[in-house]
Amino acid sequence: MSVTEVAQLLNVSRGYVVRKLLRKHVLRPVVVVGGRRYVPRIKAKAYSRKRKRIARRALRELSRVSQEAGVYP
């Protein structure tokens, strides 16, 4: 997948993908062809699933804490 396609999949900017994910080696391996970066589709999708899993877990925890505090019925 190109950097643009990865950004669309993750709903982030291209700059974020390059600066935060590629340069910090979060998404690897990166293949460079003609000066353009490509990430294997399976790696990008796995990262997307991981982010969604973490977000769901955080939301469940926030909901639980809010209910215990009586903030959210």
A tleap script that builds the chain and sets N, CA, C and O, in Angstrom:
source leaprc.protein.ff14SB
mol = sequence {
  NMET SER VAL THR GLU VAL ALA GLN LEU LEU
  ASN VAL SER ARG GLY TYR VAL VAL ARG LYS
  LEU LEU ARG LYS HIE VAL LEU ARG PRO VAL
  VAL VAL VAL GLY GLY ARG ARG TYR VAL PRO
  ARG ILE LYS ALA LYS ALA TYR SER ARG LYS
  ARG LYS ARG ILE ALA ARG ARG ALA LEU ARG
  GLU LEU SER ARG VAL SER GLN GLU ALA GLY
  VAL TYR CPRO
}
set mol.1.N position { 0.844 -1.168 0.000 }
set mol.1.CA position { 0.000 0.000 0.000 }
set mol.1.C position { 0.894 1.236 0.000 }
set mol.1.O position { 1.947 1.258 0.637 }
set mol.2.N position { 0.467 2.239 -0.707 }
set mol.2.CA position { 1.216 3.493 -0.700 }
set mol.2.C position { 0.979 4.211 0.625 }
set mol.2.O position { 0.081 3.845 1.383 }
set mol.3.N position { 1.777 5.224 0.898 }
set mol.3.CA position { 1.626 6.005 2.121 }
set mol.3.C position { 0.233 6.635 2.161 }
set mol.3.O position { -0.392 6.682 3.221 }
set mol.4.N position { -0.249 7.113 1.033 }
set mol.4.CA position { -1.579 7.715 0.966 }
set mol.4.C position { -2.659 6.697 1.300 }
set mol.4.O position { -3.598 7.009 2.032 }
set mol.5.N position { -2.539 5.496 0.779 }
set mol.5.CA position { -3.529 4.448 1.062 }
set mol.5.C position { -3.516 4.056 2.535 }
set mol.5.O position { -4.569 3.826 3.131 }
set mol.6.N position { -2.332 3.980 3.117 }
set mol.6.CA position { -2.223 3.663 4.543 }
set mol.6.C position { -2.885 4.773 5.362 }
set mol.6.O position { -3.615 4.494 6.313 }
set mol.7.N position { -2.632 6.023 4.994 }
set mol.7.CA position { -3.235 7.158 5.704 }
set mol.7.C position { -4.758 7.100 5.629 }
set mol.7.O position { -5.437 7.358 6.623 }
set mol.8.N position { -5.293 6.768 4.470 }
set mol.8.CA position { -6.744 6.658 4.323 }
set mol.8.C position { -7.291 5.517 5.161 }
set mol.8.O position { -8.339 5.663 5.790 }
set mol.9.N position { -6.605 4.386 5.182 }
set mol.9.CA position { -7.039 3.241 5.978 }
set mol.9.C position { -7.106 3.600 7.463 }
set mol.9.O position { -8.049 3.220 8.157 }
set mol.10.N position { -6.107 4.328 7.940 }
set mol.10.CA position { -6.020 4.673 9.355 }
set mol.10.C position { -6.742 5.971 9.703 }
set mol.10.O position { -6.867 6.320 10.877 }
set mol.11.N position { -7.212 6.679 8.695 }
set mol.11.CA position { -7.894 7.958 8.873 }
set mol.11.C position { -6.976 8.984 9.553 }
set mol.11.O position { -7.369 9.671 10.496 }
set mol.12.N position { -5.748 9.063 9.044 }
set mol.12.CA position { -4.761 10.026 9.521 }
set mol.12.C position { -4.128 10.691 8.298 }
set mol.12.O position { -4.412 10.309 7.162 }
set mol.13.N position { -3.279 11.674 8.531 }
set mol.13.CA position { -2.625 12.356 7.411 }
set mol.13.C position { -1.428 11.553 6.904 }
set mol.13.O position { -0.896 10.690 7.602 }
set mol.14.N position { -1.020 11.858 5.673 }
set mol.14.CA position { 0.174 11.225 5.114 }
set mol.14.C position { 1.393 11.561 5.969 }
set mol.14.O position { 2.252 10.714 6.213 }
set mol.15.N position { 1.451 12.815 6.420 }
set mol.15.CA position { 2.570 13.249 7.251 }
set mol.15.C position { 2.684 12.434 8.526 }
set mol.15.O position { 3.785 12.087 8.954 }
set mol.16.N position { 1.545 12.128 9.132 }
set mol.16.CA position { 1.551 11.313 10.351 }
set mol.16.C position { 2.102 9.927 10.048 }
set mol.16.O position { 2.901 9.388 10.814 }
set mol.17.N position { 1.677 9.357 8.939 }
set mol.17.CA position { 2.157 8.020 8.566 }
set mol.17.C position { 3.671 8.044 8.400 }
set mol.17.O position { 4.366 7.158 8.897 }
set mol.18.N position { 4.179 9.046 7.709 }
set mol.18.CA position { 5.623 9.121 7.463 }
set mol.18.C position { 6.385 9.408 8.752 }
set mol.18.O position { 7.324 8.690 9.098 }
set mol.19.N position { 5.973 10.474 9.471 }
set mol.19.CA position { 6.727 10.900 10.659 }
set mol.19.C position { 6.594 9.946 11.837 }
set mol.19.O position { 7.587 9.631 12.493 }
set mol.20.N position { 5.398 9.493 12.106 }
set mol.20.CA position { 5.168 8.718 13.334 }
set mol.20.C position { 5.228 7.209 13.134 }
set mol.20.O position { 5.580 6.479 14.060 }
set mol.21.N position { 4.894 6.736 11.953 }
set mol.21.CA position { 4.821 5.292 11.764 }
set mol.21.C position { 5.996 4.728 10.976 }
set mol.21.O position { 6.537 3.684 11.342 }
set mol.22.N position { 6.394 5.390 9.919 }
set mol.22.CA position { 7.483 4.855 9.101 }
set mol.22.C position { 8.852 5.210 9.666 }
set mol.22.O position { 9.708 4.337 9.811 }
set mol.23.N position { 9.065 6.474 9.985 }
set mol.23.CA position { 10.384 6.883 10.487 }
set mol.23.C position { 10.699 6.287 11.851 }
set mol.23.O position { 11.865 6.075 12.183 }
set mol.24.N position { 9.667 6.015 12.641 }
set mol.24.CA position { 9.885 5.422 13.967 }
set mol.24.C position { 9.768 3.905 13.928 }
set mol.24.O position { 9.730 3.249 14.969 }
set mol.25.N position { 9.711 3.358 12.725 }
set mol.25.CA position { 9.712 1.906 12.501 }
set mol.25.C position { 8.520 1.182 13.121 }
set mol.25.O position { 8.628 0.009 13.477 }
set mol.26.N position { 7.395 1.865 13.252 }
set mol.26.CA position { 6.180 1.215 13.749 }
set mol.26.C position { 5.629 0.296 12.666 }
set mol.26.O position { 5.207 -0.825 12.949 }
set mol.27.N position { 5.633 0.770 11.441 }
set mol.27.CA position { 5.220 -0.046 10.297 }
set mol.27.C position { 6.461 -0.439 9.512 }
set mol.27.O position { 7.134 0.413 8.932 }
set mol.28.N position { 6.752 -1.699 9.497 }
set mol.28.CA position { 7.885 -2.237 8.752 }
set mol.28.C position { 7.496 -3.556 8.148 }
set mol.28.O position { 6.605 -4.201 8.699 }
set mol.29.N position { 8.063 -4.004 7.100 }
set mol.29.CA position { 9.101 -3.374 6.297 }
set mol.29.C position { 8.491 -2.391 5.301 }
set mol.29.O position { 7.341 -2.535 4.886 }
set mol.30.N position { 9.271 -1.408 4.936 }
set mol.30.CA position { 8.855 -0.435 3.932 }
set mol.30.C position { 9.673 -0.698 2.681 }
set mol.30.O position { 10.897 -0.818 2.740 }
set mol.31.N position { 8.997 -0.786 1.561 }
set mol.31.CA position { 9.664 -1.005 0.280 }
set mol.31.C position { 9.673 0.326 -0.460 }
set mol.31.O position { 8.632 0.970 -0.589 }
set mol.32.N position { 10.832 0.741 -0.942 }
set mol.32.CA position { 10.942 1.988 -1.695 }
set mol.32.C position { 11.134 1.638 -3.161 }
set mol.32.O position { 12.086 0.951 -3.532 }
set mol.33.N position { 10.209 2.124 -3.990 }
set mol.33.CA position { 10.269 1.890 -5.431 }
set mol.33.C position { 10.168 3.244 -6.112 }
set mol.33.O position { 9.156 3.935 -5.985 }
set mol.34.N position { 11.201 3.618 -6.825 }
set mol.34.CA position { 11.187 4.898 -7.531 }
set mol.34.C position { 11.006 6.087 -6.606 }
set mol.34.O position { 10.384 7.078 -6.988 }
set mol.35.N position { 11.539 6.005 -5.398 }
set mol.35.CA position { 11.426 7.107 -4.452 }
set mol.35.C position { 10.123 7.126 -3.671 }
set mol.35.O position { 9.921 8.004 -2.832 }
set mol.36.N position { 9.243 6.180 -3.929 }
set mol.36.CA position { 7.957 6.113 -3.219 }
set mol.36.C position { 7.971 4.962 -2.229 }
set mol.36.O position { 8.501 3.885 -2.502 }
set mol.37.N position { 7.376 5.215 -1.078 }
set mol.37.CA position { 7.349 4.197 -0.018 }
set mol.37.C position { 6.081 3.364 -0.110 }
set mol.37.O position { 4.998 3.880 -0.383 }
set mol.38.N position { 6.234 2.075 0.121 }
set mol.38.CA position { 5.097 1.152 0.137 }
set mol.38.C position { 5.193 0.271 1.373 }
set mol.38.O position { 6.276 -0.160 1.769 }
set mol.39.N position { 4.038 0.014 1.974 }
set mol.39.CA position { 3.942 -0.838 3.159 }
set mol.39.C position { 3.127 -2.060 2.769 }
set mol.39.O position { 2.106 -1.922 2.095 }
set mol.40.N position { 3.545 -3.246 3.170 }
set mol.40.CA position { 2.739 -4.428 2.868 }
set mol.40.C position { 1.321 -4.276 3.443 }
set mol.40.O position { 1.146 -3.873 4.593 }
set mol.41.N position { 0.333 -4.600 2.634 }
set mol.41.CA position { -1.072 -4.453 3.023 }
set mol.41.C position { -1.362 -5.183 4.337 }
set mol.41.O position { -2.076 -4.662 5.193 }
set mol.42.N position { -0.817 -6.367 4.493 }
set mol.42.CA position { -1.081 -7.158 5.695 }
set mol.42.C position { -0.577 -6.443 6.951 }
set mol.42.O position { -1.215 -6.516 8.001 }
set mol.43.N position { 0.564 -5.752 6.852 }
set mol.43.CA position { 1.110 -5.016 7.996 }
set mol.43.C position { 0.240 -3.805 8.334 }
set mol.43.O position { -0.022 -3.527 9.505 }
set mol.44.N position { -0.205 -3.087 7.301 }
set mol.44.CA position { -1.048 -1.910 7.528 }
set mol.44.C position { -2.388 -2.314 8.144 }
set mol.44.O position { -2.872 -1.653 9.063 }
set mol.45.N position { -2.986 -3.389 7.646 }
set mol.45.CA position { -4.277 -3.844 8.184 }
set mol.45.C position { -4.117 -4.363 9.609 }
set mol.45.O position { -4.989 -4.136 10.448 }
set mol.46.N position { -3.029 -5.049 9.892 }
set mol.46.CA position { -2.784 -5.542 11.249 }
set mol.46.C position { -2.641 -4.366 12.218 }
set mol.46.O position { -3.160 -4.412 13.334 }
set mol.47.N position { -1.943 -3.322 11.793 }
set mol.47.CA position { -1.788 -2.144 12.646 }
set mol.47.C position { -3.141 -1.475 12.875 }
set mol.47.O position { -3.435 -1.024 13.983 }
set mol.48.N position { -3.959 -1.410 11.836 }
set mol.48.CA position { -5.297 -0.830 11.957 }
set mol.48.C position { -6.139 -1.612 12.963 }
set mol.48.O position { -6.805 -1.018 13.811 }
set mol.49.N position { -6.111 -2.935 12.873 }
set mol.49.CA position { -6.871 -3.766 13.819 }
set mol.49.C position { -6.369 -3.563 15.247 }
set mol.49.O position { -7.163 -3.505 16.186 }
set mol.50.N position { -5.055 -3.456 15.406 }
set mol.50.CA position { -4.469 -3.252 16.730 }
set mol.50.C position { -4.938 -1.926 17.328 }
set mol.50.O position { -5.309 -1.869 18.500 }
set mol.51.N position { -4.924 -0.860 16.525 }
set mol.51.CA position { -5.390 0.452 16.997 }
set mol.51.C position { -6.849 0.403 17.412 }
set mol.51.O position { -7.223 0.971 18.438 }
set mol.52.N position { -7.683 -0.277 16.615 }
set mol.52.CA position { -9.110 -0.376 16.940 }
set mol.52.C position { -9.321 -1.153 18.229 }
set mol.52.O position { -10.167 -0.791 19.046 }
set mol.53.N position { -8.554 -2.219 18.413 }
set mol.53.CA position { -8.655 -3.024 19.629 }
set mol.53.C position { -8.298 -2.181 20.861 }
set mol.53.O position { -8.989 -2.237 21.878 }
set mol.54.N position { -7.233 -1.414 20.763 }
set mol.54.CA position { -6.801 -0.559 21.873 }
set mol.54.C position { -7.856 0.508 22.167 }
set mol.54.O position { -8.151 0.781 23.331 }
set mol.55.N position { -8.423 1.111 21.126 }
set mol.55.CA position { -9.444 2.145 21.308 }
set mol.55.C position { -10.696 1.576 21.973 }
set mol.55.O position { -11.270 2.209 22.859 }
set mol.56.N position { -11.120 0.385 21.548 }
set mol.56.CA position { -12.302 -0.241 22.159 }
set mol.56.C position { -12.054 -0.547 23.631 }
set mol.56.O position { -12.925 -0.329 24.473 }
set mol.57.N position { -10.873 -1.048 23.932 }
set mol.57.CA position { -10.525 -1.367 25.317 }
set mol.57.C position { -10.543 -0.100 26.174 }
set mol.57.O position { -11.059 -0.115 27.291 }
set mol.58.N position { -9.984 0.989 25.659 }
set mol.58.CA position { -9.955 2.252 26.398 }
set mol.58.C position { -11.368 2.792 26.612 }
set mol.58.O position { -11.678 3.313 27.684 }
set mol.59.N position { -12.219 2.670 25.604 }
set mol.59.CA position { -13.597 3.139 25.727 }
set mol.59.C position { -14.366 2.328 26.767 }
set mol.59.O position { -15.131 2.886 27.554 }
set mol.60.N position { -14.160 1.008 26.768 }
set mol.60.CA position { -14.812 0.166 27.784 }
set mol.60.C position { -14.355 0.555 29.184 }
set mol.60.O position { -15.165 0.631 30.108 }
set mol.61.N position { -13.065 0.798 29.337 }
set mol.61.CA position { -12.529 1.185 30.640 }
set mol.61.C position { -13.085 2.536 31.077 }
set mol.61.O position { -13.448 2.704 32.241 }
set mol.62.N position { -13.156 3.492 30.170 }
set mol.62.CA position { -13.711 4.806 30.480 }
set mol.62.C position { -15.175 4.686 30.890 }
set mol.62.O position { -15.615 5.329 31.843 }
set mol.63.N position { -15.913 3.875 30.177 }
set mol.63.CA position { -17.322 3.654 30.501 }
set mol.63.C position { -17.466 3.026 31.885 }
set mol.63.O position { -18.319 3.439 32.671 }
set mol.64.N position { -16.638 2.035 32.180 }
set mol.64.CA position { -16.690 1.361 33.476 }
set mol.64.C position { -16.383 2.335 34.611 }
set mol.64.O position { -17.099 2.369 35.612 }
set mol.65.N position { -15.329 3.120 34.458 }
set mol.65.CA position { -14.937 4.078 35.491 }
set mol.65.C position { -16.019 5.138 35.667 }
set mol.65.O position { -16.323 5.528 36.795 }
set mol.66.N position { -16.600 5.604 34.574 }
set mol.66.CA position { -17.667 6.609 34.644 }
set mol.66.C position { -18.886 6.067 35.369 }
set mol.66.O position { -19.496 6.771 36.173 }
set mol.67.N position { -19.242 4.832 35.093 }
set mol.67.CA position { -20.388 4.224 35.765 }
set mol.67.C position { -20.117 4.061 37.255 }
set mol.67.O position { -20.996 4.323 38.076 }
set mol.68.N position { -18.919 3.636 37.610 }
set mol.68.CA position { -18.566 3.479 39.024 }
set mol.68.C position { -18.593 4.814 39.757 }
set mol.68.O position { -18.958 4.867 40.931 }
set mol.69.N position { -18.214 5.882 39.083 }
set mol.69.CA position { -18.190 7.206 39.696 }
set mol.69.C position { -19.572 7.850 39.707 }
set mol.69.O position { -19.766 8.899 40.322 }
set mol.70.N position { -20.528 7.227 39.029 }
set mol.70.CA position { -21.879 7.773 38.978 }
set mol.70.C position { -22.048 8.899 37.979 }
set mol.70.O position { -23.068 9.587 37.978 }
set mol.71.N position { -21.057 9.088 37.134 }
set mol.71.CA position { -21.117 10.142 36.125 }
set mol.71.C position { -21.992 9.721 34.956 }
set mol.71.O position { -22.685 10.539 34.350 }
set mol.72.N position { -21.947 8.457 34.657 }
set mol.72.CA position { -22.668 7.926 33.496 }
set mol.72.C position { -23.541 6.772 33.978 }
set mol.72.O position { -23.029 5.777 34.491 }
set mol.73.N position { -24.856 6.901 33.815 }
set mol.73.CA position { -25.757 5.847 34.333 }
set mol.73.C position { -25.644 4.534 33.602 }
set mol.73.O position { -26.343 3.578 33.939 }
savepdb mol mol.pdb
quit
